[in-house]
Amino acid sequence: MKSQPKSIVSFRNRLALGLGFFAFFFANQGIHILAVPYYQMTLGVNPFLLSIAMTAPMLIGSLLGPVVGHLSDNFHSGKLGKRRPFILVSAWTTGLCYGLVWMVPQHWSDTAQLLYFAATATLFYLSATFFTVPLNGLAFEITDDYHQRTEVMGFTAYFLKLGSLLYQWVFPLAQISLFASVIIGVQTVGWGLAFVVFGVCGMMPALLIQERKTVEYVRTQHDFLSSIRSVLKNPSMVLLIALTLMLMGGVAFAATMDYYLLVYYVNNGNITEGAIWKGVLSTAFALVSMACVPLVTRLSFHRGKVFTLQVLLGVNMLGGLAKWFIYTPGARWVIVSDAILCGAIWTAMVVLVPSMIADLSHQDREKNQTSRAGMYASVHAWVISFSSVLAFLLSGLCLWLMGFDAHLGRHQPEHSILIMRIILVGGTVFFSVLPLLMFYICRKQLPHVLAPWSDR
């Protein structure tokens, strides 16, 4: 399959899409960046119960994704297009719900606080689904050119990485002396994110991007079940779903241990110091990932998207092994080497994988004369959400089983710290090797699975 004549995406459209993806990042990460240090480390809520309260709303929101994708594929609003009305309204409702999450009354019991958190977080994730799925569908359809899809995803990746550059500083910002207390700080920062990030940035794609008219022969798919079956029966899509589960679920689960190790192992139970170095680590990951965008896109142009993914998985495996020697008591700037070794794979997840899914969506449209970009986007979003749910639940369960107790501070059991280190190292290595084996099997025995990207 050859590229169509190049449809240029203007800088204005790229910028608007990028601002939307900046809000998209916080739609996925905005809850736990404050919930973990605030509800768990500060208020001392049970980590397993908190993981359930965080992940259940995510799962509920993600289950709505395919329905939203189908609605946006079939929506007609004249000049406003299919996706933009969803994006415009949900940007502000998502912001409103986000601000409410942090208004929990402090005199309530732990159980009541968790129920309040779960209820408001559910509203947030339901609203966020109506934002993220149409936004992804809009991005998938913004150009018909094979390589420019990667360029556009590379451009939006800078905004995603800008979010990852900033997000771990959100809680330290809430702790500054300008605020009367951490409670006031969290509420103020939360409403600031709600208005600026979700409201203002989130609505920009709806205001500034004029949706492209699809080819005239493309018809709308009205049957929801046949539409989702068609997406899930695509073997190439199944491959990308498996890859996303392994990295966004498996590797991400292993990576959740770094925060606890930075606080309770590297910095001897000092939450503030650990949070600062977590911010440093996240900043380093963001900078490395941003620096890797042109390298990843250039390598994919010359050697292909699958080859590029395999190279980055190999580097990530080596980085996993190095984590054992990086996270040690008293470690300071050496933790940046973790980002240098393991940052590039996350660039691939926001540049290459969405671009490859957009390729499949375009191929489906050309072959079946049916527009299903929203469904492809929703399935991808659901897999990411499910992977995050899996990572959080496994993290909370493992912390509970290993005997972690926030009230013990620096006096955590030695075996708990050891298990955290094993999960961080072993999980990163295992879930990097597994996709490499998967690609090897496909190349040798199932070449048709890689066919959509093999002739580029």
Secondary structure as UniProt FT lines:
FT   HELIX           11..29
FT   TURN            30..31
FT   HELIX           32..35
FT   HELIX           36..42
FT   HELIX           47..63
FT   HELIX           65..74
FT   HELIX           78..80
FT   TURN            81..83
FT   HELIX           84..101
FT   TURN            106..107
FT   HELIX           110..140
FT   HELIX           146..166
FT   HELIX           167..169
FT   HELIX           170..174
FT   TURN            177..178
FT   HELIX           182..193
FT   HELIX           194..201
FT   HELIX           202..208
FT   TURN            216..217
FT   STRAND          219..220
FT   HELIX           224..232
FT   HELIX           235..244
FT   HELIX           245..251
FT   HELIX           252..255
FT   HELIX           257..261
FT   HELIX           262..266
FT   TURN            268..269
FT   HELIX           271..303
FT   HELIX           305..326
FT   TURN            329..330
FT   HELIX           333..335
FT   HELIX           336..342
FT   HELIX           344..368
FT   STRAND          370..371
FT   HELIX           373..401
FT   TURN            402..403
FT   HELIX           406..408
FT   TURN            409..410
FT   HELIX           414..445
FT   HELIX           447..454
//
